[in-house]
Amino acid sequence: MACLRQLSRIETRASPRSVWKSLFQMIGTRLDMSTADHPQTDGQTERVNRVVEDILRSVCAEAPRRWSEVLPLVEFALNNAVHASTGFTPFYVNELANPRVPLTPPRHGSGLSGGGIADRLADISPVAVRKQVDDFVSLRLSVVRQVRDAMAESQDLQKEYADA
């Protein structure tokens, strides 16, 4: 809260850059801003952007008409992957927990008032649950394979550049 009070003291005429720098200084971190003309920061952003670009190229090459359907799964895979630099997943770093993937009850009726949620959960058959789990695992494994392939290809290119 003190941080917000300090931030409110910054002149409103100040540039967005100085506002952000002040905010990050107050919370004890360093902000390396980049621009479209000079995107260099400390290398981490460029590295992440290259990985994302490689993965998206791989996904688009394999499923050029379905890439937008797979995009949320790619995001999930990236955020649920342990990063070598931190030893943690981005999910864990941001939320201090890795996500659990809930089963989605079937959508029928309206609202969940009263015992609605219990009724809906009771309607889920074991066969439907098994199919949903199998579908999720299958799609997740497919995305993980694509992500790993793209990352391996990226690492091979990095090794070639480093050895040259």
TORKOL-4160 file (C-alpha; in steps of 0.2 Angstrom, whole numbers, padded with zeros to 4 digits, m for minus):
164
<pt num="1" X="0000" Y="0000" Z="0000"/>
<pt num="2" X="0014" Y="0012" Z="0004"/>
<pt num="3" X="0020" Y="0008" Z="m0014"/>
<pt num="4" X="0004" Y="0015" Z="m0021"/>
<pt num="5" X="0004" Y="0030" Z="m0010"/>
<pt num="6" X="0022" Y="0034" Z="m0016"/>
<pt num="7" X="0017" Y="0031" Z="m0034"/>
<pt num="8" X="0002" Y="0043" Z="m0032"/>
<pt num="9" X="0015" Y="0057" Z="m0028"/>
<pt num="10" X="0024" Y="0055" Z="m0044"/>
<pt num="11" X="0019" Y="0069" Z="m0056"/>
<pt num="12" X="0005" Y="0065" Z="m0068"/>
<pt num="13" X="0015" Y="0074" Z="m0081"/>
<pt num="14" X="0029" Y="0062" Z="m0080"/>
<pt num="15" X="0032" Y="0050" Z="m0094"/>
<pt num="16" X="0026" Y="0032" Z="m0093"/>
<pt num="17" X="0044" Y="0026" Z="m0093"/>
<pt num="18" X="0048" Y="0036" Z="m0077"/>
<pt num="19" X="0032" Y="0031" Z="m0069"/>
<pt num="20" X="0036" Y="0012" Z="m0072"/>
<pt num="21" X="0054" Y="0014" Z="m0067"/>
<pt num="22" X="0049" Y="0023" Z="m0051"/>
<pt num="23" X="0036" Y="0009" Z="m0047"/>
<pt num="24" X="0048" Y="m0005" Z="m0050"/>
<pt num="25" X="0062" Y="0004" Z="m0039"/>
<pt num="26" X="0049" Y="0005" Z="m0025"/>
<pt num="27" X="0046" Y="m0013" Z="m0025"/>
<pt num="28" X="0065" Y="m0017" Z="m0026"/>
<pt num="29" X="0066" Y="m0023" Z="m0044"/>
<pt num="30" X="0074" Y="m0017" Z="m0060"/>
<pt num="31" X="0064" Y="m0013" Z="m0075"/>
<pt num="32" X="0073" Y="m0014" Z="m0092"/>
<pt num="33" X="0061" Y="m0006" Z="m0104"/>
<pt num="34" X="0063" Y="m0009" Z="m0123"/>
<pt num="35" X="0056" Y="m0001" Z="m0138"/>
<pt num="36" X="0051" Y="m0007" Z="m0156"/>
<pt num="37" X="0067" Y="0002" Z="m0162"/>
<pt num="38" X="0078" Y="m0005" Z="m0149"/>
<pt num="39" X="0071" Y="m0021" Z="m0142"/>
<pt num="40" X="0087" Y="m0026" Z="m0132"/>
<pt num="41" X="0084" Y="m0029" Z="m0113"/>
<pt num="42" X="0094" Y="m0041" Z="m0103"/>
<pt num="43" X="0092" Y="m0055" Z="m0115"/>
<pt num="44" X="0079" Y="m0065" Z="m0106"/>
<pt num="45" X="0064" Y="m0057" Z="m0116"/>
<pt num="46" X="0073" Y="m0060" Z="m0132"/>
<pt num="47" X="0076" Y="m0078" Z="m0127"/>
<pt num="48" X="0058" Y="m0081" Z="m0122"/>
<pt num="49" X="0052" Y="m0073" Z="m0138"/>
<pt num="50" X="0063" Y="m0084" Z="m0149"/>
<pt num="51" X="0056" Y="m0099" Z="m0140"/>
<pt num="52" X="0038" Y="m0094" Z="m0142"/>
<pt num="53" X="0041" Y="m0090" Z="m0161"/>
<pt num="54" X="0049" Y="m0107" Z="m0164"/>
<pt num="55" X="0035" Y="m0116" Z="m0156"/>
<pt num="56" X="0022" Y="m0106" Z="m0165"/>
<pt num="57" X="0031" Y="m0109" Z="m0181"/>
<pt num="58" X="0031" Y="m0128" Z="m0177"/>
<pt num="59" X="0013" Y="m0128" Z="m0173"/>
<pt num="60" X="0008" Y="m0118" Z="m0188"/>
<pt num="61" X="0018" Y="m0129" Z="m0200"/>
<pt num="62" X="0009" Y="m0145" Z="m0193"/>
<pt num="63" X="m0008" Y="m0138" Z="m0191"/>
<pt num="64" X="m0009" Y="m0122" Z="m0202"/>
<pt num="65" X="m0028" Y="m0121" Z="m0200"/>
<pt num="66" X="m0030" Y="m0126" Z="m0182"/>
<pt num="67" X="m0016" Y="m0116" Z="m0174"/>
<pt num="68" X="m0028" Y="m0104" Z="m0166"/>
<pt num="69" X="m0036" Y="m0119" Z="m0157"/>
<pt num="70" X="m0020" Y="m0125" Z="m0151"/>
<pt num="71" X="m0013" Y="m0108" Z="m0145"/>
<pt num="72" X="m0020" Y="m0109" Z="m0127"/>
<pt num="73" X="m0012" Y="m0127" Z="m0125"/>
<pt num="74" X="0005" Y="m0120" Z="m0131"/>
<pt num="75" X="0003" Y="m0106" Z="m0118"/>
<pt num="76" X="m0001" Y="m0119" Z="m0105"/>
<pt num="77" X="0013" Y="m0130" Z="m0110"/>
<pt num="78" X="0026" Y="m0115" Z="m0109"/>
<pt num="79" X="0019" Y="m0109" Z="m0092"/>
<pt num="80" X="0019" Y="m0127" Z="m0085"/>
<pt num="81" X="0037" Y="m0131" Z="m0091"/>
<pt num="82" X="0052" Y="m0130" Z="m0079"/>
<pt num="83" X="0064" Y="m0116" Z="m0085"/>
<pt num="84" X="0082" Y="m0120" Z="m0084"/>
<pt num="85" X="0086" Y="m0102" Z="m0078"/>
<pt num="86" X="0074" Y="m0103" Z="m0063"/>
<pt num="87" X="0071" Y="m0121" Z="m0059"/>
<pt num="88" X="0053" Y="m0118" Z="m0058"/>
<pt num="89" X="0038" Y="m0116" Z="m0070"/>
<pt num="90" X="0031" Y="m0099" Z="m0073"/>
<pt num="91" X="0015" Y="m0104" Z="m0065"/>
<pt num="92" X="0024" Y="m0108" Z="m0049"/>
<pt num="93" X="0034" Y="m0093" Z="m0049"/>
<pt num="94" X="0019" Y="m0082" Z="m0052"/>
<pt num="95" X="0006" Y="m0091" Z="m0041"/>
<pt num="96" X="0017" Y="m0102" Z="m0030"/>
<pt num="97" X="0007" Y="m0117" Z="m0036"/>
<pt num="98" X="0006" Y="m0127" Z="m0052"/>
<pt num="99" X="m0011" Y="m0128" Z="m0060"/>
<pt num="100" X="m0023" Y="m0142" Z="m0057"/>
<pt num="101" X="m0034" Y="m0146" Z="m0072"/>
<pt num="102" X="m0052" Y="m0148" Z="m0067"/>
<pt num="103" X="m0064" Y="m0159" Z="m0075"/>
<pt num="104" X="m0078" Y="m0149" Z="m0084"/>
<pt num="105" X="m0096" Y="m0154" Z="m0080"/>
<pt num="106" X="m0108" Y="m0155" Z="m0094"/>
<pt num="107" X="m0117" Y="m0138" Z="m0098"/>
<pt num="108" X="m0135" Y="m0140" Z="m0097"/>
<pt num="109" X="m0148" Y="m0130" Z="m0088"/>
<pt num="110" X="m0145" Y="m0113" Z="m0081"/>
<pt num="111" X="m0136" Y="m0107" Z="m0066"/>
<pt num="112" X="m0128" Y="m0116" Z="m0051"/>
<pt num="113" X="m0140" Y="m0110" Z="m0037"/>
<pt num="114" X="m0146" Y="m0122" Z="m0024"/>
<pt num="115" X="m0139" Y="m0140" Z="m0027"/>
<pt num="116" X="m0136" Y="m0137" Z="m0045"/>
<pt num="117" X="m0118" Y="m0140" Z="m0045"/>
<pt num="118" X="m0120" Y="m0157" Z="m0035"/>
<pt num="119" X="m0134" Y="m0162" Z="m0048"/>
<pt num="120" X="m0122" Y="m0158" Z="m0062"/>
<pt num="121" X="m0108" Y="m0167" Z="m0055"/>
<pt num="122" X="m0119" Y="m0182" Z="m0051"/>
<pt num="123" X="m0123" Y="m0183" Z="m0070"/>
<pt num="124" X="m0105" Y="m0186" Z="m0075"/>
<pt num="125" X="m0103" Y="m0204" Z="m0080"/>
<pt num="126" X="m0086" Y="m0213" Z="m0077"/>
<pt num="127" X="m0086" Y="m0216" Z="m0096"/>
<pt num="128" X="m0087" Y="m0197" Z="m0099"/>
<pt num="129" X="m0074" Y="m0193" Z="m0086"/>
<pt num="130" X="m0062" Y="m0206" Z="m0094"/>
<pt num="131" X="m0065" Y="m0199" Z="m0111"/>
<pt num="132" X="m0062" Y="m0182" Z="m0106"/>
<pt num="133" X="m0046" Y="m0186" Z="m0096"/>
<pt num="134" X="m0040" Y="m0197" Z="m0111"/>
<pt num="135" X="m0044" Y="m0182" Z="m0123"/>
<pt num="136" X="m0035" Y="m0170" Z="m0112"/>
<pt num="137" X="m0020" Y="m0181" Z="m0110"/>
<pt num="138" X="m0019" Y="m0185" Z="m0129"/>
<pt num="139" X="m0020" Y="m0167" Z="m0134"/>
<pt num="140" X="m0008" Y="m0161" Z="m0120"/>
<pt num="141" X="0005" Y="m0175" Z="m0125"/>
<pt num="142" X="0003" Y="m0169" Z="m0143"/>
<pt num="143" X="0007" Y="m0151" Z="m0138"/>
<pt num="144" X="0021" Y="m0156" Z="m0127"/>
<pt num="145" X="0029" Y="m0166" Z="m0141"/>
<pt num="146" X="0027" Y="m0151" Z="m0153"/>
<pt num="147" X="0035" Y="m0140" Z="m0139"/>
<pt num="148" X="0049" Y="m0152" Z="m0136"/>
<pt num="149" X="0053" Y="m0154" Z="m0155"/>
<pt num="150" X="0053" Y="m0135" Z="m0157"/>
<pt num="151" X="0064" Y="m0132" Z="m0142"/>
<pt num="152" X="0076" Y="m0146" Z="m0147"/>
<pt num="153" X="0077" Y="m0138" Z="m0165"/>
<pt num="154" X="0080" Y="m0121" Z="m0157"/>
<pt num="155" X="0094" Y="m0128" Z="m0146"/>
<pt num="156" X="0102" Y="m0136" Z="m0161"/>
<pt num="157" X="0102" Y="m0120" Z="m0170"/>
<pt num="158" X="0109" Y="m0111" Z="m0155"/>
<pt num="159" X="0123" Y="m0124" Z="m0154"/>
<pt num="160" X="0127" Y="m0121" Z="m0172"/>
<pt num="161" X="0128" Y="m0102" Z="m0169"/>
<pt num="162" X="0139" Y="m0104" Z="m0154"/>
<pt num="163" X="0151" Y="m0116" Z="m0162"/>
<pt num="164" X="0153" Y="m0106" Z="m0178"/>
